[in-house]
């Protein structure tokens, strides 16, 4: 049986009608405070009446007080009770606003600051329990009501200054420096309730992993990247980036190839998934940044606007090769090899095993072994640097959710074993993992994933003969424009 809706025409609702009339009268009067607002004064004198009010009455009262009437009844009751508590404690800030207009600006500013804190609380706990988020929000509101808003930013800065950087699970020369605003995966607490991540604008500095192991820390390029070699030390700096469509990237608002080149001052840039056609290459070459006139491109012939790799360099190579020399593998534009004085450099885009793992067999029985044999053959004459999107998160530390991706392309046991068998076991070194054995650093997030739920799919693998000459192997998670971010290598020559 349906419940009866209460009608304001019934004798039993006469009190409700009186409350509504008082509220309407209050709304019509712009110059009011609790003391001269009958309904608010009535509620103030007997707060127990608030719970007896209908939803419509609560919303009207909140509008009267200038508070957005949103939420369920219990939230409306709580909001009105909080308002009255604050007004009683502060002798009505509304009256003060009219006497001094600057007070209104200050109050608006305080409300904006409070909203910012609440937003950060919500984001910080998006991967925590819902109850913890709700508790944090309640605490923020309580702090506001008491007029004791915590200067969270000041607390963050103070905490950050006490932290030091630790890379590779061991103390480096960086440990003697104070960390600025780059504390990795650490949290500060206000009143033991308001829990905020230190770097809300740099999510990669927050440890994100479904099952982190003891000692793992988040990658923070500002504290973990190494300074360039000392003067008079000869070295080469290489960047690699899966751009997921070069033309789209160059048109992207907010991205500047010039700024990236200026910021990183790289010698060589390797690209993957350019998605160019042969007809596009010449126009792209003409728009290259000054100083990087040497560029070498390969495109897919079987599927137009698919795959594609390139090497762009301000150092002229001795020779350039395209593909692996095997027709079955070379139609999709996946490999460019440049020979320099002291090493070979390969920009590689390894085939993805695809939806339903339809290319898994091809990947692990044909492509990977062929690539492994190719680089071992090159290595007979000089060391090899293999870089690019290798489409494999090799270890559990390299993926946010290992348990949930056992049969996902890029993390199957078959692909991970193939990665070990064809590359690592044959003497090629994963430079980032060697330098950072306990660091969680992702290079791919994907448009369907959150900013923290990533994979490490992009690598610099080098011949064991030059592994100790690697000065730095790093990730640039703050560079936008693709679902991957660039990675970098500094090699002493």
C-alpha positions as CSV (number, residue, x, y, z in Angstrom):
1,X,0.0,0.0,0.0
2,X,1.4,3.4,-0.9
3,X,2.0,6.0,1.8
4,X,-0.1,9.1,1.9
5,X,1.7,12.4,1.1
6,X,1.0,15.0,3.7
7,X,-1.0,18.0,2.5
8,X,-0.6,21.5,3.8
9,X,-4.4,22.0,3.6
10,X,-4.8,19.5,6.5
11,X,-5.4,21.0,10.0
12,X,-2.5,18.9,11.3
13,X,-0.1,21.0,9.1
14,X,-1.0,24.5,10.4
15,X,2.4,24.7,12.2
16,X,4.1,23.9,8.9
17,X,2.2,26.6,7.1
18,X,3.4,29.1,9.7
19,X,7.0,28.1,9.3
20,X,6.7,28.4,5.5
21,X,5.2,31.9,5.8
22,X,8.0,33.0,8.1
23,X,10.6,31.6,5.6
24,X,9.0,33.4,2.7
25,X,8.9,36.6,4.6
26,X,12.6,36.2,5.5
27,X,13.6,35.6,1.8
28,X,11.8,38.9,0.8
29,X,13.9,40.8,3.3
30,X,17.5,41.4,2.2
31,X,18.7,43.0,5.4
32,X,18.4,40.4,8.0
33,X,20.4,38.5,10.6
34,X,19.4,35.6,12.9
35,X,18.3,38.1,15.5
36,X,15.7,39.7,13.2
37,X,14.9,36.7,11.1
38,X,11.9,35.1,12.8
39,X,12.3,31.6,11.4
40,X,16.1,31.4,11.9
41,X,15.7,32.9,15.4
42,X,13.0,30.4,16.2
43,X,15.2,27.6,15.1
44,X,18.2,29.0,16.9
45,X,16.2,29.2,20.1
46,X,15.1,25.6,19.7
47,X,17.5,23.7,17.4
48,X,15.4,20.5,17.9
49,X,12.8,21.9,15.5
50,X,15.2,21.5,12.6
51,X,14.8,17.7,12.5
52,X,11.0,18.1,12.4
53,X,11.1,20.4,9.4
54,X,10.2,19.0,5.9
55,X,12.7,18.8,3.1
56,X,11.1,21.8,1.4
57,X,11.3,23.9,4.6
58,X,14.9,22.9,5.1
59,X,15.8,23.9,1.6
60,X,14.0,27.2,2.0
61,X,15.8,27.9,5.2
62,X,19.2,27.2,3.7
63,X,18.4,29.5,0.7
64,X,17.5,32.1,3.2
65,X,20.9,31.7,4.8
66,X,22.7,31.8,1.4
67,X,23.6,28.1,1.5
68,X,23.1,25.8,-1.5
69,X,20.2,23.4,-0.5
70,X,21.7,20.2,-1.9
71,X,21.6,16.6,-0.6
72,X,19.3,14.3,1.3
73,X,17.3,15.4,4.3
74,X,20.0,14.4,6.8
75,X,22.5,16.5,4.9
76,X,20.2,19.4,4.8
77,X,19.6,19.2,8.5
78,X,23.4,19.0,9.1
79,X,24.1,22.0,6.9
80,X,21.5,24.1,8.7
81,X,22.7,23.0,12.1
82,X,26.3,23.8,11.0
83,X,25.2,27.3,9.7
84,X,23.4,28.1,12.9
85,X,26.4,26.9,15.0
86,X,28.8,29.1,13.0
87,X,26.4,32.1,13.2
88,X,25.9,31.8,16.9
89,X,29.7,31.5,17.4
90,X,30.4,34.5,15.2
91,X,27.4,36.7,16.0
92,X,26.2,36.6,12.4
93,X,28.8,37.3,9.7
94,X,26.0,38.4,7.4
95,X,25.5,41.6,9.4
96,X,29.3,42.2,9.4
97,X,29.3,41.8,5.6
98,X,26.8,44.7,5.2
99,X,28.7,46.9,7.6
100,X,32.0,46.2,5.9
101,X,31.7,44.9,2.3
102,X,35.3,43.6,2.4
103,X,34.1,40.9,4.9
104,X,32.0,39.4,2.2
105,X,35.0,39.0,-0.1
106,X,36.9,37.4,2.7
107,X,34.1,35.0,3.4
108,X,33.9,34.0,-0.2
109,X,37.6,33.5,-0.3
110,X,37.4,31.2,2.8
111,X,34.6,29.2,1.1
112,X,36.7,28.7,-2.0
113,X,39.7,27.6,0.1
114,X,37.5,25.1,1.9
115,X,36.2,23.7,-1.3
116,X,39.7,23.3,-2.6
117,X,40.7,21.4,0.5
118,X,37.6,19.1,0.1
119,X,38.4,18.5,-3.5
120,X,42.0,17.4,-2.5
121,X,40.7,15.2,0.2
122,X,38.3,13.5,-2.3
123,X,41.1,13.0,-4.8
124,X,43.7,11.8,-2.3
125,X,41.4,9.1,-1.0
126,X,40.0,8.0,-4.4
127,X,41.8,4.7,-4.0
128,X,40.9,4.4,-0.2
129,X,37.8,3.5,1.6
130,X,34.7,5.6,1.0
131,X,34.1,5.9,4.7
132,X,37.6,7.5,5.1
133,X,36.7,10.1,2.5
134,X,33.4,10.9,4.2
135,X,35.1,11.2,7.6
136,X,37.7,13.6,6.1
137,X,35.1,15.8,4.6
138,X,33.2,16.0,7.8
139,X,36.4,17.0,9.6
140,X,37.1,19.7,7.1
141,X,33.6,21.2,7.6
142,X,34.1,21.0,11.4
143,X,37.3,22.9,11.1
144,X,35.6,25.6,9.0
145,X,32.7,26.0,11.5
146,X,35.1,26.5,14.3
147,X,36.9,29.2,12.3
148,X,40.1,27.1,12.5
149,X,40.8,26.3,8.9
150,X,44.2,24.5,8.8
151,X,46.7,26.0,6.5
152,X,47.3,22.7,4.7
153,X,49.7,24.1,2.2
154,X,51.9,25.4,5.0
155,X,51.9,21.9,6.6
156,X,52.7,20.3,3.3
157,X,55.7,22.6,2.7
158,X,57.0,22.1,6.3
159,X,56.7,18.3,5.9
160,X,58.4,18.2,2.5
161,X,61.4,20.2,3.8
162,X,62.0,17.4,6.3
163,X,62.0,14.6,3.7
164,X,65.0,13.4,1.7
165,X,65.2,11.6,-1.6
166,X,66.0,7.9,-1.8
167,X,66.5,6.2,-5.2
168,X,67.2,2.6,-6.1
169,X,66.3,1.5,-2.5
170,X,69.6,2.9,-1.4
171,X,70.9,6.3,-0.4
172,X,72.5,8.3,-3.2
173,X,74.2,11.7,-3.3
174,X,70.7,13.1,-3.4
175,X,70.1,12.1,0.3
176,X,72.1,15.1,1.4
177,X,69.7,17.5,-0.3
178,X,66.5,18.6,1.2
179,X,63.5,17.6,-0.9
180,X,61.4,20.6,-1.9
181,X,57.8,20.0,-3.1
182,X,58.6,16.5,-4.4
183,X,58.2,14.1,-1.6
184,X,57.2,10.8,-3.1
185,X,54.2,8.8,-1.9
186,X,54.1,10.5,1.5
187,X,51.1,12.0,3.3
188,X,50.6,14.6,5.9
189,X,47.8,14.7,8.4
190,X,45.8,17.6,9.8
191,X,44.0,16.9,13.1
192,X,44.7,13.2,12.4
193,X,41.8,13.2,10.0
194,X,42.4,15.4,6.9
195,X,44.8,13.3,4.9
196,X,46.2,14.9,1.7
197,X,48.9,13.7,-0.8
198,X,51.9,16.0,-0.9
199,X,51.9,16.4,-4.7
200,X,48.3,16.6,-5.9
201,X,49.4,18.1,-9.2
202,X,52.0,15.4,-9.7
203,X,50.2,12.1,-9.3
204,X,53.2,10.0,-10.4
205,X,54.9,10.9,-7.2
206,X,52.2,9.1,-5.2
207,X,52.8,5.4,-4.8
208,X,50.2,3.6,-6.8
209,X,50.1,-0.2,-6.9
210,X,47.5,-2.7,-6.0
211,X,49.9,-4.9,-4.1
212,X,53.0,-2.9,-3.2
213,X,55.9,-4.7,-1.6
214,X,57.9,-3.4,1.3
215,X,60.5,-0.8,0.3
216,X,58.8,0.2,-3.0
217,X,58.6,3.9,-3.6
218,X,57.0,6.1,-6.3
219,X,59.2,7.5,-9.1
220,X,59.8,11.2,-8.7
221,X,61.9,12.7,-11.6
222,X,62.7,15.9,-9.7
223,X,64.6,14.0,-6.9
224,X,65.6,10.8,-8.7
225,X,67.0,12.1,-11.9
226,X,70.8,12.5,-11.9
227,X,72.6,15.7,-12.8
228,X,74.4,15.6,-16.1
229,X,78.0,14.4,-16.1
230,X,80.6,16.8,-15.0
231,X,82.3,19.1,-17.5
232,X,84.7,17.6,-20.0
233,X,82.8,14.3,-19.8
234,X,81.6,13.2,-23.2
235,X,78.1,11.8,-23.3
236,X,75.0,11.5,-25.4
237,X,71.4,12.1,-24.3
238,X,68.6,10.2,-26.0
239,X,64.8,10.5,-25.6
240,X,62.3,7.9,-26.7
241,X,58.5,8.4,-27.0
242,X,55.5,6.6,-28.3
243,X,53.6,9.6,-29.5
244,X,50.4,7.8,-30.5
245,X,50.0,9.9,-33.7
246,X,52.6,12.6,-34.4
247,X,50.4,14.9,-36.4
248,X,47.8,15.0,-33.7
249,X,50.6,15.7,-31.1
250,X,52.0,18.6,-33.0
251,X,48.6,20.2,-33.2
252,X,47.8,19.6,-29.5
253,X,47.2,22.8,-27.6
254,X,49.6,23.1,-24.7
255,X,52.3,20.9,-26.2
256,X,55.5,22.5,-27.6
257,X,58.1,20.5,-29.3
258,X,60.4,23.5,-29.0
259,X,59.9,23.7,-25.3
260,X,60.6,20.0,-24.9
261,X,63.8,20.3,-26.9
262,X,64.9,23.3,-25.0
263,X,64.1,21.7,-21.6
264,X,65.8,18.4,-22.3
265,X,68.5,19.5,-24.8
266,X,68.6,15.9,-26.2
267,X,70.9,14.7,-28.9
268,X,68.6,12.1,-30.4
269,X,64.9,11.6,-30.3
270,X,63.3,8.2,-31.1
271,X,59.6,8.0,-31.9
272,X,57.1,5.2,-32.1
273,X,53.6,4.9,-33.3
274,X,53.9,8.0,-35.5
275,X,51.0,6.9,-37.6
276,X,52.4,8.7,-40.6
277,X,52.0,7.7,-44.3
278,X,54.9,8.1,-46.7
279,X,53.3,11.2,-48.2
280,X,53.4,12.9,-44.8
281,X,57.1,12.5,-44.1
282,X,58.5,15.3,-46.2
283,X,56.2,17.9,-44.7
284,X,57.1,16.7,-41.2
285,X,60.8,16.9,-42.1
286,X,60.5,20.5,-43.2
287,X,59.0,21.4,-39.8
288,X,61.7,19.9,-37.7
289,X,63.3,22.0,-35.0
290,X,66.5,23.8,-36.0
291,X,69.5,21.7,-35.3
292,X,67.8,18.3,-35.8
293,X,68.1,18.0,-39.5
294,X,69.0,14.3,-39.5
295,X,65.7,12.3,-39.5
296,X,64.9,8.8,-40.6
297,X,61.3,7.5,-40.9
298,X,59.6,4.2,-41.7
299,X,55.9,3.8,-42.2
300,X,53.4,0.9,-42.4
301,X,52.7,-0.2,-45.9
302,X,49.9,-2.7,-45.1
303,X,47.8,-0.5,-42.9
304,X,48.0,3.2,-43.7
305,X,48.2,5.6,-40.7
306,X,49.3,2.7,-38.4
307,X,52.4,2.0,-36.4
308,X,55.5,3.8,-37.7
309,X,58.9,4.7,-36.1
310,X,61.5,7.3,-36.5
311,X,64.9,8.6,-35.3
312,X,65.6,12.4,-35.3
313,X,69.1,13.4,-34.5
314,X,71.4,16.4,-34.4
315,X,74.3,13.9,-34.7
316,X,74.7,12.5,-38.2
317,X,74.8,8.7,-38.1
318,X,77.2,6.6,-40.1
319,X,74.4,4.5,-41.6
320,X,70.7,3.8,-41.3
321,X,68.7,0.6,-41.7
322,X,64.9,0.0,-41.8
323,X,63.2,-3.2,-40.5
324,X,64.8,-6.5,-39.4
325,X,65.5,-7.7,-42.9
326,X,62.6,-10.1,-42.8
327,X,59.7,-9.3,-45.1
328,X,57.1,-10.9,-42.7
329,X,58.1,-8.4,-40.0
330,X,59.0,-5.3,-42.0
331,X,55.7,-4.2,-43.6
332,X,54.4,-2.3,-40.5
333,X,57.3,0.2,-40.1
334,X,58.3,-1.0,-36.6
335,X,62.1,-0.6,-36.6
336,X,64.7,2.0,-37.5
337,X,68.4,1.4,-36.8
338,X,71.0,4.2,-36.8
339,X,74.7,3.4,-36.5
340,X,76.8,5.9,-34.6
341,X,80.5,5.9,-33.8
342,X,80.4,3.8,-30.7
343,X,76.9,2.1,-30.7
344,X,73.9,1.1,-32.7
345,X,70.6,2.7,-31.8
346,X,67.2,1.1,-32.5
347,X,63.8,2.8,-32.3
348,X,61.3,-0.1,-32.0
349,X,57.6,-0.5,-31.7
350,X,56.9,-4.1,-30.7
351,X,53.6,-5.5,-31.9
352,X,50.8,-5.6,-29.3
353,X,49.3,-9.0,-28.8
354,X,45.9,-7.4,-29.3
355,X,42.4,-8.0,-28.1
356,X,41.8,-11.6,-27.3
357,X,45.6,-12.1,-27.6
358,X,45.1,-12.8,-31.3
359,X,48.8,-11.9,-32.1
360,X,50.3,-13.5,-29.0
361,X,51.7,-16.5,-30.8
362,X,53.2,-14.4,-33.6
363,X,54.7,-12.1,-31.0
364,X,56.4,-14.7,-28.8
365,X,57.4,-17.3,-31.5
366,X,58.3,-15.0,-34.4
367,X,58.8,-11.3,-33.7
368,X,60.6,-11.4,-30.3
369,X,63.1,-14.1,-31.4
370,X,63.8,-12.3,-34.7
371,X,64.4,-9.0,-32.9
372,X,66.6,-10.7,-30.4
373,X,68.7,-12.4,-33.1
374,X,68.9,-9.1,-35.0
375,X,70.4,-7.1,-32.1
376,X,72.8,-9.9,-31.2
377,X,74.1,-9.8,-34.7
378,X,74.6,-6.1,-34.5
379,X,76.3,-6.5,-31.2
380,X,79.1,-8.4,-32.8
381,X,80.5,-5.2,-34.2
382,X,79.6,-2.6,-31.5
383,X,77.2,-2.3,-28.5
384,X,73.5,-1.8,-29.0
385,X,70.9,0.5,-27.5
386,X,67.3,-0.8,-28.0
387,X,64.6,1.7,-27.1
388,X,60.9,2.1,-27.6
389,X,57.5,0.7,-26.7
390,X,58.3,-2.9,-26.2
391,X,54.7,-3.7,-25.1
392,X,55.6,-5.7,-22.1
393,X,55.4,-4.9,-18.4
394,X,58.1,-7.3,-17.4
395,X,57.6,-7.6,-13.6
396,X,54.8,-7.0,-11.1
397,X,56.4,-3.8,-10.0
398,X,55.9,-2.5,-13.6
399,X,52.1,-2.6,-13.6
400,X,49.5,-1.1,-11.2
401,X,47.2,-4.2,-11.1
402,X,49.2,-7.4,-11.9
403,X,46.6,-9.8,-10.5
404,X,43.9,-8.4,-12.7
405,X,46.0,-8.4,-15.9
406,X,47.4,-12.0,-16.1
407,X,45.7,-12.5,-19.4
408,X,46.0,-8.9,-20.7
409,X,48.2,-8.2,-23.7
410,X,51.5,-6.9,-22.4
411,X,51.4,-8.8,-19.1
412,X,50.8,-12.4,-20.0
413,X,53.3,-14.9,-18.6
414,X,54.2,-15.8,-22.2
415,X,55.2,-12.3,-23.1
416,X,57.1,-11.8,-19.9
417,X,59.0,-15.0,-20.4
418,X,59.7,-14.0,-24.0
419,X,61.0,-10.7,-22.8
420,X,63.5,-12.4,-20.5
421,X,64.5,-15.1,-22.9
422,X,65.0,-13.0,-26.0
423,X,66.5,-9.9,-24.4
424,X,67.5,-10.0,-20.8
425,X,68.9,-13.5,-20.8
426,X,70.9,-12.7,-23.9
427,X,72.9,-9.9,-22.2
428,X,70.7,-6.8,-22.5
429,X,70.2,-4.7,-19.4
430,X,67.0,-2.9,-18.4
431,X,68.6,0.4,-17.5
432,X,65.8,1.9,-15.5
433,X,65.3,-1.2,-13.4
434,X,69.0,-1.5,-12.8
435,X,69.2,2.1,-11.6
436,X,65.9,1.9,-9.7
437,X,65.3,-1.6,-8.4
438,X,62.5,-0.7,-6.0
439,X,60.9,2.2,-7.8
440,X,57.4,2.2,-9.2
441,X,57.5,4.3,-12.4
442,X,55.0,4.0,-15.2
443,X,55.3,5.1,-18.9
444,X,51.8,4.3,-20.1
445,X,48.4,5.2,-18.5
446,X,46.0,4.9,-21.3
447,X,42.9,7.0,-21.8
448,X,40.7,4.4,-20.0
449,X,42.9,4.4,-16.9
450,X,43.4,6.8,-14.0
451,X,46.4,9.0,-13.8
452,X,48.1,6.6,-11.3
453,X,47.0,3.2,-12.7
454,X,49.8,2.6,-15.2
455,X,52.2,0.3,-16.9
456,X,55.9,0.5,-17.7
457,X,56.0,-0.5,-21.4
458,X,58.8,1.7,-22.6
459,X,62.5,0.8,-22.2
460,X,66.1,1.5,-22.8
461,X,67.8,-1.9,-23.1
462,X,71.6,-1.8,-23.6
463,X,74.3,-4.2,-24.2
464,X,75.9,-5.4,-21.0
465,X,79.3,-4.0,-22.3
466,X,78.0,-0.5,-21.9
467,X,75.6,-0.9,-19.0
468,X,78.0,0.6,-16.5
469,X,78.4,3.7,-18.8
470,X,74.7,4.5,-18.3
471,X,74.8,7.7,-16.3
472,X,71.0,8.1,-16.0
473,X,67.8,6.3,-17.2
474,X,64.7,8.3,-16.5
475,X,61.0,8.9,-17.1
476,X,59.3,12.2,-18.0
477,X,55.8,11.6,-16.6
478,X,54.8,15.3,-16.8
479,X,55.1,15.6,-20.6
480,X,51.6,15.5,-22.1
481,X,50.3,14.7,-25.5
482,X,50.1,10.9,-25.7
483,X,48.9,7.9,-23.6
484,X,52.6,7.2,-23.1
485,X,55.3,9.6,-21.8
486,X,58.9,10.0,-22.9
487,X,61.8,8.2,-21.4
488,X,65.4,9.2,-21.4
489,X,69.0,7.9,-21.3
490,X,72.3,9.6,-20.7
491,X,75.2,7.5,-21.8
492,X,78.8,8.4,-21.1
493,X,81.0,7.8,-24.2
